[in-house]
């Protein structure tokens, strides 16, 4: 029997890649709109199942179905900042040696990475690529790294999605150059561990997300001093 469930996600827990702005600058209404846009771009099936509204300092997710808690859990894991993911495990400590010392230390939050360029792409594994290995996704260049976020296929598990996600620090790039897959122009990013190949998507979407290989090469080289 279908059931309804909802969960609030504080604005400060939302990822920068979702908000596209520092969380301290986003109102709940702006955050709710950003969440809707992100889900519609990246996970249309999930976006169709969720109702997203603005709450008190938070975004409220509501869903109806046979297993609403599972859908909410999947949505929250996609939207939350990576540094908020819990670490599980057990720790054994001798009681006599266990002590807690409380000190007040003021720490400055790590500044959010400024996104320089974002495009819709297809990832073609290198050097060999079969058609079923091609993945659609979002390629983002920040001041520190390149991130490829695969577009989730509902039949795939979150672990499979995580294994296809790329995080390439700019300092680890040995070479960035123009290549191709069959006749598709591609951006080639070479590191010591692997070479990544990203090409035009099968069809163009939003104008500000069009993938231009030459533009990406210029931006990468301007940020990575050793590639000039």
Secondary structure, DSSP 8 states (H G I E B T S, - for coil): --EEEEEEEEGGGB-HHHHSS-GGG--HHHHHHHHHHHHHHH-HHHHHHEEEEE-SSEEEEEEEETTHHHHHHHHHHHHB-GGGS---------GGG-----------------EEEEEEEEE--SS---GGG-EEEEEEEESSEEEEEE---TTS-HHHHHHH-EEEEGGGEEEEEEEEETTEEEEEEEESS-EEEEE--SS---GGG---HHHHHHHHHHH-GGG-
